[in-house]
Amino acid sequence: MRLQKEFEEKIGYQFQNVELLQQALTHSSYANERHLGKHTDNERLEFLGDAVLEIITSEFLFHTYPDYPEGELTRLRASMVCEPTLAFCTRELELGKYLLLGKGEAQTGGRERKSILSDALEALIGAIYLDGGFANAKEFVFRFVLNDIEHKQLFFDSKTILQELVQGNSSKELHYSLVSEEGPDHDKKFIVEAKIGDTVYGQGAGRTKKSAEQEAAYHTLLQLKQQSP
């Protein structure tokens, strides 16, 4: 209960029906382990939240980019509501800390797993929608998902943006180096460095090499941004 109250303060929304919040934070591994019964995990709320998120994002992009054609709006929306970007949005909320996970899932890094975090965020949006209506869900999405679009686009497209930046401004090659590989096979963590020539600019960690490279590219872009006006 204390953690739920703390989380409500963090998201700036107080639930009238706290059972909806608890369900949004309940992963199927926890529900199965505790034999909680059918539909007690967050999967149905995730289904609803996904639809609510899509309409809010679509409306926002429609009004924000009046000159964009349908294809560009669709591409931009896909980048905003994809798994890596939604998981990135949960960092500010420390969402993983509040999730109810089964022991096995918790022990194998479930609180940092992008699929679990993004699903839980959508479930939370669904729960707020049911509890407080569309306006409250929209306020939450604007505050935690649609804030700082440029920054999130930079994260989502980091490898592509960095590759184009290096090709256009440097004679040196961009490459990624695996620094270390930690943990057992079922719970790997990869540490990767992004280098331009022989100089390390950014480091990233992830459960796959690809996600570690993406994070390394993102930190490299932030570093380059600081260096040039």
Buried (B, 14 or more C-beta within 10 A) or exposed (E): EEEBEEBBEBBEBEBEEBEBBBBBBBBBBBBEBEEBEEEBBBBBBBEBBBEBBBEBBBEBBEEEEEEBEEEEBEEBBEBBBBBBBBBBBBEEBEBBEBBBBBEEBBEBBBBBBBEBBBBBBBBBBBBBBBBBEEEBBBBBBEEBBBEEBEEBBBBBBBBEBBEEBBEEEEEEEBEBEEBEEEEEEEEBBBBBBBBBEEEBBBBBBBBEBBBBBBBBBBBBBBEBEEEEE
